[in-house]
Amino acid sequence: MKQIFLATALLLAACSNAPAFETQGPASATESTYQAQYHNAARAMEAVGTLASEQFEGRKTGEPGNRKAMEWIEAQLVSLGVSPPRREGYRMSFDTDAPDDADRTVEATNLVAFIRGKDEASPKAIVISAHYDHLGIQDGELYPGADDNASGVAALLETIAWFQAHPPETTIIFAFFDKEEYGLGGAEHFLEALSEGERGKIALNINLDMVARADKGELYAVGGYHFPDLVPLIDAVAAKAPITLFRGHDSPGWGDQDWSLLSDHAPFLQAGIPFIYLGVEDHADYHKPSDTAENIDPAIFARCIDTIILMAEAADDWVAKR
């Protein structure tokens, strides 16, 4: 049976003036220092190191390391004091095929929290998402998944911390999805568990997947091709972002580098919900045991997270005015 669990959160939104930002120009890929403006950079790097450590065993869906990672993220949500969408808590569990065995069923778990907007009469909401699962241990080798996607989880936690201190205009739902690596199962379950009316209240998805290894000082915002109304929003953020922010990877002209259906924003796109996917291009350590925290430049990662928070703030204002 489908479970309707976000009705309260989706019926709440906000309307207020966004905080003013002091911004810097785009990053040079060779710069080694950067002072984070909107988040705790040391905490974000520590989160990546923790999630990519051996104790979480690559966070493969259905495996003990994945559950440990889920419990660790849940503890961070409690520490941040962010609200769960229902009395039972943050966990939204579902049964799914085991990643390597379609004949075996395992339990996967999304974690969902929200911050209520100030204008409770507005029905619109934004979903900001990141998946926490990865590839696990294969042939005896650990796949840590530091950039993919411990980085997105850390950035999402920092975004929660920002909005806890700077309440949004629109209700924001924060979703940590499971089973992205094996079929986008977490995002699909999240949307399937909503009624048609509840899905209609989601004005925008911002999806974070691989947001640390901007080795050329470049981050991509995907989605403007499908939803041209988002282009001015993206370009306005790019003009003041502390890292070079490009649009692209979202049209047939990109060939196999069209990322429109390659992460958890895909079910939102297929449901007709506007999305902005923020991520970096594939790098030499993508889906390899060498995707470790040590290969992340903390200064570049800090620039990426500040850009993510700028995008979230701008999107909050964009949705509130529509």
Buried (B, 14 or more C-beta within 10 A) or exposed (E): EEEEBBBEBBBBBBBBEEEEEEBBEBBEBEEEEBEBBBBBBEBBBEBBBBBBBEEBBBBBBBBEBBBBBBEBBBEBBEEBEBBBBBEEBBBBBBEBBBBEEEEEEBEBBBBBBBBBBBBEEBBBBBBBBBBBBBBBBEEEEBBBBBBBBBBBBBBBBBBBBBBBEBBBBBBBBBBBBBBBBBEBBBBBBBBEBBEEEBBBBBBBBBBBBBBBBBBEBBBBBBBBBBBEEBBEBBEBBBEBBBBBBEBBBBBEEBEEEBBBEBBBBBBBBBBEBBBBBBBBBBBEBBBBBBBBBEBBBBBBBBBBBBBBBBBBBBBBBBBBEE
